[in-house]
Amino acid sequence: MLINENARISDVVFYEGGKQVDYDRSAITVASGTAASAVGQVLGIVTASGKFTQLAPAASDGSQVAAGVLIAGAFTTALSADATAVAVVRGPAILKSTGLVWTSGMTGTQITAAIAQLQAIGIVTRTAYGV
């Protein structure tokens, strides 16, 4: 029998630092109309509203800059209203590159740029421990 499970935080997070529990995580507001997302989805912030949405490299509203990674509160349909979720939004944190979920249609160049944007806020990615 085949069992399909949704992604878990452990599929995304290698390490989170900080002296306080959950320093790297924040409750965030995800904007209504955001497409279906899963744990590991890379997010951007709409500057005007301060709300998160899927990373949108072609946008010019702020959501073109990677600003966090969804780790809880994933949703399976487009949101009809704003929703609360949990995301890693600052470092020090090390995330599994294989656990990140990219917006459909993103190119390799856009993904590389997004990884650099995450690094700028202290979130680094690795394929394995120490790599």
MARRO-103015 format. One record per atom (N, C-alpha, C): residue number from 0; residue in one letter; atom name; x, y, z. Coordinates in nm, 3 decimals, m for minus. Example, Ala and Ser with C-alpha at 12.3 -4.5 7.8 and 13.67 -1.06 7.14 Angstrom:
<pts>
PT seq type atom      xx      yy      zz
PT   0    a    N   1.319  m0.569   0.780
PT   0    a   CA   1.230  m0.450   0.780
PT   0    a    C   1.320  m0.330   0.780
PT   1    s    N   1.285  m0.225   0.708
PT   1    s   CA   1.367  m0.106   0.714
PT   1    s    C   1.290   0.003   0.787
</pts>
This chain:
<pts>
PT seq type atom      xx      yy      zz
PT   0    m    N   0.084  m0.117   0.000
PT   0    m   CA   0.000   0.000   0.000
PT   0    m    C   0.089   0.124   0.000
PT   1    l    N   0.052   0.220  m0.085
PT   1    l   CA   0.125   0.346  m0.097
PT   1    l    C   0.058   0.451  m0.012
PT   2    i    N   0.137   0.521   0.070
PT   2    i   CA   0.085   0.627   0.154
PT   2    i    C   0.153   0.757   0.112
PT   3    n    N   0.072   0.855   0.076
PT   3    n   CA   0.124   0.986   0.041
PT   3    n    C   0.107   1.079   0.160
PT   4    e    N   0.216   1.142   0.202
PT   4    e   CA   0.211   1.235   0.313
PT   4    e    C   0.247   1.375   0.265
PT   5    n    N   0.188   1.474   0.328
PT   5    n   CA   0.227   1.611   0.300
PT   5    n    C   0.364   1.638   0.358
PT   6    a    N   0.430   1.740   0.305
PT   6    a   CA   0.562   1.777   0.357
PT   6    a    C   0.550   1.822   0.502
PT   7    r    N   0.654   1.798   0.576
PT   7    r   CA   0.661   1.838   0.717
PT   7    r    C   0.774   1.939   0.735
PT   8    i    N   0.774   2.005   0.850
PT   8    i   CA   0.880   2.102   0.877
PT   8    i    C   1.017   2.036   0.864
PT   9    s    N   1.031   1.913   0.909
PT   9    s   CA   1.160   1.844   0.903
PT   9    s    C   1.205   1.817   0.760
PT  10    d    N   1.115   1.827   0.663
PT  10    d   CA   1.152   1.813   0.523
PT  10    d    C   1.215   1.941   0.469
PT  11    v    N   1.203   2.049   0.545
PT  11    v   CA   1.250   2.179   0.500
PT  11    v    C   1.364   2.234   0.586
PT  12    v    N   1.355   2.219   0.718
PT  12    v   CA   1.447   2.286   0.810
PT  12    v    C   1.558   2.192   0.856
PT  13    f    N   1.684   2.231   0.834
PT  13    f   CA   1.800   2.162   0.890
PT  13    f    C   1.829   2.216   1.029
PT  14    y    N   1.832   2.350   1.041
PT  14    y   CA   1.878   2.414   1.164
PT  14    y    C   1.816   2.552   1.176
PT  15    e    N   1.779   2.589   1.298
PT  15    e   CA   1.738   2.724   1.330
PT  15    e    C   1.817   2.768   1.452
PT  16    g    N   1.872   2.887   1.447
PT  16    g   CA   1.952   2.936   1.558
PT  16    g    C   1.879   3.040   1.639
PT  17    g    N   1.949   3.100   1.728
PT  17    g   CA   1.892   3.205   1.812
PT  17    g    C   1.877   3.158   1.955
PT  18    k    N   1.886   3.252   2.046
PT  18    k   CA   1.876   3.219   2.189
PT  18    k    C   1.732   3.196   2.231
PT  19    q    N   1.638   3.252   2.158
PT  19    q   CA   1.498   3.236   2.193
PT  19    q    C   1.433   3.129   2.106
PT  20    v    N   1.339   3.058   2.164
PT  20    v   CA   1.266   2.957   2.089
PT  20    v    C   1.189   3.026   1.977
PT  21    d    N   1.192   2.966   1.860
PT  21    d   CA   1.120   3.017   1.743
PT  21    d    C   1.162   3.157   1.699
PT  22    y    N   1.287   3.194   1.725
PT  22    y   CA   1.337   3.326   1.684
PT  22    y    C   1.321   3.346   1.534
PT  23    d    N   1.345   3.241   1.455
PT  23    d   CA   1.344   3.253   1.310
PT  23    d    C   1.204   3.250   1.250
PT  24    r    N   1.107   3.205   1.329
PT  24    r   CA   0.971   3.186   1.278
PT  24    r    C   0.882   3.303   1.318
PT  25    s    N   0.787   3.332   1.231
PT  25    s   CA   0.689   3.435   1.262
PT  25    s    C   0.553   3.393   1.209
PT  26    a    N   0.450   3.434   1.282
PT  26    a   CA   0.315   3.422   1.227
PT  26    a    C   0.303   3.531   1.123
PT  27    i    N   0.259   3.496   1.005
PT  27    i   CA   0.250   3.590   0.894
PT  27    i    C   0.107   3.594   0.842
PT  28    t    N   0.075   3.700   0.770
PT  28    t   CA  m0.052   3.708   0.701
PT  28    t    C  m0.027   3.679   0.554
PT  29    v    N  m0.098   3.580   0.503
PT  29    v   CA  m0.088   3.545   0.362
PT  29    v    C  m0.206   3.613   0.291
PT  30    a    N  m0.177   3.686   0.185
PT  30    a   CA  m0.278   3.765   0.116
PT  30    a    C  m0.383   3.679   0.048
PT  31    s    N  m0.507   3.725   0.052
PT  31    s   CA  m0.613   3.656  m0.021
PT  31    s    C  m0.575   3.649  m0.169
PT  32    g    N  m0.622   3.546  m0.234
PT  32    g   CA  m0.590   3.527  m0.375
PT  32    g    C  m0.460   3.454  m0.399
PT  33    t    N  m0.382   3.427  m0.292
PT  33    t   CA  m0.257   3.354  m0.307
PT  33    t    C  m0.288   3.211  m0.350
PT  34    a    N  m0.215   3.164  m0.448
PT  34    a   CA  m0.237   3.030  m0.501
PT  34    a    C  m0.206   2.924  m0.398
PT  35    a    N  m0.251   2.803  m0.422
PT  35    a   CA  m0.224   2.690  m0.333
PT  35    a    C  m0.076   2.681  m0.302
PT  36    s    N  m0.043   2.657  m0.176
PT  36    s   CA   0.096   2.650  m0.134
PT  36    s    C   0.117   2.535  m0.038
PT  37    a    N   0.239   2.490  m0.031
PT  37    a   CA   0.275   2.377   0.055
PT  37    a    C   0.387   2.418   0.149
PT  38    v    N   0.409   2.338   0.251
PT  38    v   CA   0.523   2.358   0.338
PT  38    v    C   0.648   2.362   0.250
PT  39    g    N   0.730   2.464   0.270
PT  39    g   CA   0.850   2.482   0.189
PT  39    g    C   0.836   2.588   0.081
PT  40    q    N   0.714   2.639   0.059
PT  40    q   CA   0.692   2.741  m0.044
PT  40    q    C   0.772   2.866  m0.012
PT  41    v    N   0.847   2.916  m0.109
PT  41    v   CA   0.923   3.039  m0.093
PT  41    v    C   0.826   3.156  m0.117
PT  42    l    N   0.833   3.254  m0.027
PT  42    l   CA   0.737   3.364  m0.025
PT  42    l    C   0.802   3.498  m0.048
PT  43    g    N   0.723   3.592  m0.097
PT  43    g   CA   0.760   3.732  m0.107
PT  43    g    C   0.660   3.814  m0.028
PT  44    i    N   0.688   3.942  m0.009
PT  44    i   CA   0.597   4.031   0.065
PT  44    i    C   0.550   4.141  m0.030
PT  45    v    N   0.419   4.163  m0.034
PT  45    v   CA   0.364   4.276  m0.107
PT  45    v    C   0.390   4.401  m0.022
PT  46    t    N   0.472   4.490  m0.073
PT  46    t   CA   0.518   4.605   0.005
PT  46    t    C   0.403   4.691   0.058
PT  47    a    N   0.304   4.718  m0.024
PT  47    a   CA   0.195   4.807   0.016
PT  47    a    C   0.113   4.754   0.133
PT  48    s    N   0.096   4.622   0.139
PT  48    s   CA   0.010   4.564   0.243
PT  48    s    C   0.088   4.496   0.355
PT  49    g    N   0.214   4.459   0.327
PT  49    g   CA   0.293   4.384   0.425
PT  49    g    C   0.251   4.238   0.434
PT  50    k    N   0.169   4.193   0.340
PT  50    k   CA   0.120   4.055   0.340
PT  50    k    C   0.208   3.969   0.249
PT  51    f    N   0.220   3.843   0.288
PT  51    f   CA   0.301   3.749   0.211
PT  51    f    C   0.219   3.684   0.101
PT  52    t    N   0.289   3.642  m0.004
PT  52    t   CA   0.230   3.568  m0.115
PT  52    t    C   0.340   3.483  m0.177
PT  53    q    N   0.303   3.396  m0.269
PT  53    q   CA   0.407   3.318  m0.336
PT  53    q    C   0.505   3.413  m0.403
PT  54    l    N   0.631   3.375  m0.403
PT  54    l   CA   0.733   3.454  m0.471
PT  54    l    C   0.692   3.471  m0.617
PT  55    a    N   0.699   3.596  m0.665
PT  55    a   CA   0.657   3.627  m0.802
PT  55    a    C   0.767   3.708  m0.871
PT  56    p    N   0.866   3.640  m0.930
PT  56    p   CA   0.983   3.710  m0.985
PT  56    p    C   0.952   3.818  m1.088
PT  57    a    N   0.839   3.807  m1.158
PT  57    a   CA   0.805   3.907  m1.260
PT  57    a    C   0.727   4.025  m1.203
PT  58    a    N   0.692   4.021  m1.076
PT  58    a   CA   0.612   4.128  m1.015
PT  58    a    C   0.698   4.251  m0.988
PT  59    s    N   0.631   4.360  m0.954
PT  59    s   CA   0.703   4.483  m0.916
PT  59    s    C   0.642   4.543  m0.790
PT  60    d    N   0.572   4.459  m0.711
PT  60    d   CA   0.504   4.506  m0.590
PT  60    d    C   0.576   4.466  m0.461
PT  61    g    N   0.697   4.414  m0.473
PT  61    g   CA   0.773   4.367  m0.358
PT  61    g    C   0.776   4.216  m0.349
PT  62    s    N   0.675   4.149  m0.405
PT  62    s   CA   0.669   4.003  m0.397
PT  62    s    C   0.769   3.935  m0.488
PT  63    q    N   0.847   4.013  m0.562
PT  63    q   CA   0.951   3.957  m0.647
PT  63    q    C   1.078   3.926  m0.569
PT  64    v    N   1.083   3.966  m0.441
PT  64    v   CA   1.199   3.943  m0.356
PT  64    v    C   1.166   3.835  m0.254
PT  65    a    N   1.248   3.730  m0.248
PT  65    a   CA   1.226   3.622  m0.152
PT  65    a    C   1.240   3.676  m0.011
PT  66    a    N   1.136   3.650   0.074
PT  66    a   CA   1.134   3.708   0.208
PT  66    a    C   1.104   3.606   0.317
PT  67    g    N   1.089   3.479   0.281
PT  67    g   CA   1.060   3.379   0.381
PT  67    g    C   1.020   3.247   0.316
PT  68    v    N   1.002   3.146   0.402
PT  68    v   CA   0.964   3.012   0.356
PT  68    v    C   0.853   2.961   0.447
PT  69    l    N   0.743   2.920   0.388
PT  69    l   CA   0.627   2.870   0.461
PT  69    l    C   0.662   2.738   0.530
PT  70    i    N   0.632   2.728   0.661
PT  70    i   CA   0.659   2.602   0.730
PT  70    i    C   0.537   2.545   0.801
PT  71    a    N   0.430   2.621   0.811
PT  71    a   CA   0.307   2.569   0.871
PT  71    a    C   0.190   2.654   0.824
PT  72    g    N   0.074   2.593   0.822
PT  72    g   CA  m0.044   2.664   0.776
PT  72    g    C  m0.058   2.659   0.626
PT  73    a    N  m0.001   2.555   0.564
PT  73    a   CA  m0.011   2.542   0.420
PT  73    a    C  m0.157   2.525   0.380
PT  74    f    N  m0.190   2.569   0.260
PT  74    f   CA  m0.328   2.561   0.214
PT  74    f    C  m0.330   2.493   0.078
PT  75    t    N  m0.442   2.428   0.046
PT  75    t   CA  m0.450   2.347  m0.075
PT  75    t    C  m0.531   2.412  m0.186
PT  76    t    N  m0.593   2.526  m0.158
PT  76    t   CA  m0.667   2.598  m0.261
PT  76    t    C  m0.629   2.746  m0.253
PT  77    a    N  m0.662   2.819  m0.358
PT  77    a   CA  m0.637   2.963  m0.355
PT  77    a    C  m0.718   3.024  m0.241
PT  78    l    N  m0.659   3.118  m0.170
PT  78    l   CA  m0.726   3.178  m0.055
PT  78    l    C  m0.831   3.279  m0.099
PT  79    s    N  m0.950   3.268  m0.043
PT  79    s   CA  m1.055   3.366  m0.071
PT  79    s    C  m1.051   3.481   0.029
PT  80    a    N  m0.974   3.465   0.136
PT  80    a   CA  m0.955   3.569   0.236
PT  80    a    C  m0.813   3.558   0.289
PT  81    d    N  m0.764   3.664   0.353
PT  81    d   CA  m0.632   3.658   0.415
PT  81    d    C  m0.628   3.542   0.514
PT  82    a    N  m0.512   3.482   0.532
PT  82    a   CA  m0.497   3.370   0.625
PT  82    a    C  m0.369   3.387   0.705
PT  83    t    N  m0.364   3.323   0.821
PT  83    t   CA  m0.245   3.324   0.904
PT  83    t    C  m0.168   3.196   0.880
PT  84    a    N  m0.037   3.207   0.872
PT  84    a   CA   0.051   3.091   0.853
PT  84    a    C   0.179   3.117   0.933
PT  85    v    N   0.270   3.023   0.933
PT  85    v   CA   0.399   3.038   0.999
PT  85    v    C   0.508   3.021   0.895
PT  86    a    N   0.607   3.109   0.901
PT  86    a   CA   0.718   3.104   0.805
PT  86    a    C   0.849   3.134   0.874
PT  87    v    N   0.957   3.082   0.817
PT  87    v   CA   1.092   3.122   0.857
PT  87    v    C   1.117   3.251   0.779
PT  88    v    N   1.140   3.360   0.853
PT  88    v   CA   1.153   3.492   0.789
PT  88    v    C   1.286   3.560   0.818
PT  89    r    N   1.372   3.497   0.898
PT  89    r   CA   1.503   3.556   0.928
PT  89    r    C   1.595   3.443   0.973
PT  90    g    N   1.722   3.471   0.971
PT  90    g   CA   1.817   3.373   1.016
PT  90    g    C   1.870   3.408   1.153
PT  91    p    N   1.954   3.324   1.205
PT  91    p   CA   2.021   3.216   1.133
PT  91    p    C   1.932   3.093   1.118
PT  92    a    N   1.923   3.046   0.995
PT  92    a   CA   1.850   2.924   0.966
PT  92    a    C   1.914   2.858   0.845
PT  93    i    N   1.914   2.726   0.848
PT  93    i   CA   1.962   2.648   0.733
PT  93    i    C   1.846   2.561   0.688
PT  94    l    N   1.807   2.577   0.561
PT  94    l   CA   1.696   2.502   0.506
PT  94    l    C   1.746   2.403   0.401
PT  95    k    N   1.673   2.296   0.385
PT  95    k   CA   1.706   2.194   0.285
PT  95    k    C   1.663   2.243   0.148
PT  96    s    N   1.757   2.254   0.058
PT  96    s   CA   1.724   2.302  m0.076
PT  96    s    C   1.622   2.210  m0.144
PT  97    t    N   1.627   2.082  m0.112
PT  97    t   CA   1.533   1.987  m0.172
PT  97    t    C   1.393   2.001  m0.116
PT  98    g    N   1.377   2.071  m0.004
PT  98    g   CA   1.247   2.090   0.057
PT  98    g    C   1.178   2.220   0.016
PT  99    l    N   1.250   2.305  m0.057
PT  99    l   CA   1.190   2.432  m0.099
PT  99    l    C   1.096   2.410  m0.217
PT 100    v    N   0.987   2.484  m0.215
PT 100    v   CA   0.888   2.477  m0.322
PT 100    v    C   0.890   2.611  m0.395
PT 101    w    N   0.915   2.605  m0.524
PT 101    w   CA   0.927   2.726  m0.604
PT 101    w    C   0.798   2.751  m0.681
PT 102    t    N   0.769   2.876  m0.707
PT 102    t   CA   0.652   2.913  m0.785
PT 102    t    C   0.665   2.852  m0.925
PT 103    s    N   0.558   2.797  m0.973
PT 103    s   CA   0.557   2.733  m1.104
PT 103    s    C   0.610   2.827  m1.212
PT 104    g    N   0.697   2.774  m1.296
PT 104    g   CA   0.750   2.851  m1.407
PT 104    g    C   0.878   2.927  m1.379
PT 105    m    N   0.926   2.923  m1.253
PT 105    m   CA   1.050   2.994  m1.223
PT 105    m    C   1.168   2.931  m1.296
PT 106    t    N   1.257   3.014  m1.346
PT 106    t   CA   1.376   2.967  m1.416
PT 106    t    C   1.490   2.943  m1.318
PT 107    g    N   1.592   2.875  m1.363
PT 107    g   CA   1.710   2.852  m1.280
PT 107    g    C   1.774   2.982  m1.234
PT 108    t    N   1.777   3.081  m1.321
PT 108    t   CA   1.834   3.212  m1.287
PT 108    t    C   1.751   3.279  m1.178
PT 109    q    N   1.619   3.270  m1.187
PT 109    q   CA   1.532   3.330  m1.086
PT 109    q    C   1.547   3.259  m0.952
PT 110    i    N   1.561   3.127  m0.954
PT 110    i   CA   1.581   3.051  m0.831
PT 110    i    C   1.713   3.088  m0.766
PT 111    t    N   1.818   3.100  m0.845
PT 111    t   CA   1.949   3.140  m0.793
PT 111    t    C   1.940   3.277  m0.728
PT 112    a    N   1.869   3.370  m0.791
PT 112    a   CA   1.853   3.505  m0.734
PT 112    a    C   1.774   3.498  m0.603
PT 113    a    N   1.670   3.415  m0.598
PT 113    a   CA   1.588   3.402  m0.477
PT 113    a    C   1.670   3.342  m0.363
PT 114    i    N   1.755   3.246  m0.392
PT 114    i   CA   1.840   3.187  m0.288
PT 114    i    C   1.934   3.294  m0.232
PT 115    a    N   1.988   3.379  m0.318
PT 115    a   CA   2.073   3.489  m0.271
PT 115    a    C   1.994   3.587  m0.185
PT 116    q    N   1.869   3.613  m0.219
PT 116    q   CA   1.784   3.702  m0.139
PT 116    q    C   1.757   3.643  m0.002
PT 117    l    N   1.733   3.512   0.004
PT 117    l   CA   1.714   3.445   0.133
PT 117    l    C   1.843   3.454   0.217
PT 118    q    N   1.957   3.434   0.152
PT 118    q   CA   2.085   3.443   0.224
PT 118    q    C   2.105   3.582   0.283
PT 119    a    N   2.057   3.684   0.215
PT 119    a   CA   2.071   3.822   0.263
PT 119    a    C   1.996   3.844   0.395
PT 120    i    N   1.895   3.761   0.425
PT 120    i   CA   1.822   3.773   0.552
PT 120    i    C   1.860   3.660   0.648
PT 121    g    N   1.972   3.592   0.618
PT 121    g   CA   2.026   3.493   0.709
PT 121    g    C   1.973   3.352   0.692
PT 122    i    N   1.899   3.328   0.584
PT 122    i   CA   1.845   3.194   0.557
PT 122    i    C   1.929   3.132   0.446
PT 123    v    N   2.005   3.030   0.479
PT 123    v   CA   2.088   2.964   0.379
PT 123    v    C   2.028   2.828   0.346
PT 124    t    N   2.066   2.776   0.231
PT 124    t   CA   2.016   2.646   0.188
PT 124    t    C   2.132   2.549   0.172
PT 125    r    N   2.105   2.425   0.199
PT 125    r   CA   2.206   2.318   0.185
PT 125    r    C   2.137   2.194   0.127
PT 126    t    N   2.215   2.112   0.057
PT 126    t   CA   2.161   1.986   0.008
PT 126    t    C   2.173   1.877   0.112
PT 127    a    N   2.269   1.891   0.205
PT 127    a   CA   2.288   1.795   0.314
PT 127    a    C   2.363   1.867   0.424
PT 128    y    N   2.376   1.803   0.539
PT 128    y   CA   2.451   1.865   0.650
PT 128    y    C   2.592   1.898   0.604
PT 129    g    N   2.632   2.022   0.623
PT 129    g   CA   2.767   2.065   0.591
PT 129    g    C   2.795   2.087   0.445
PT 130    v    N   2.696   2.068   0.359
PT 130    v   CA   2.718   2.081   0.214
PT 130    v    C   2.640   2.198   0.159
</pts>
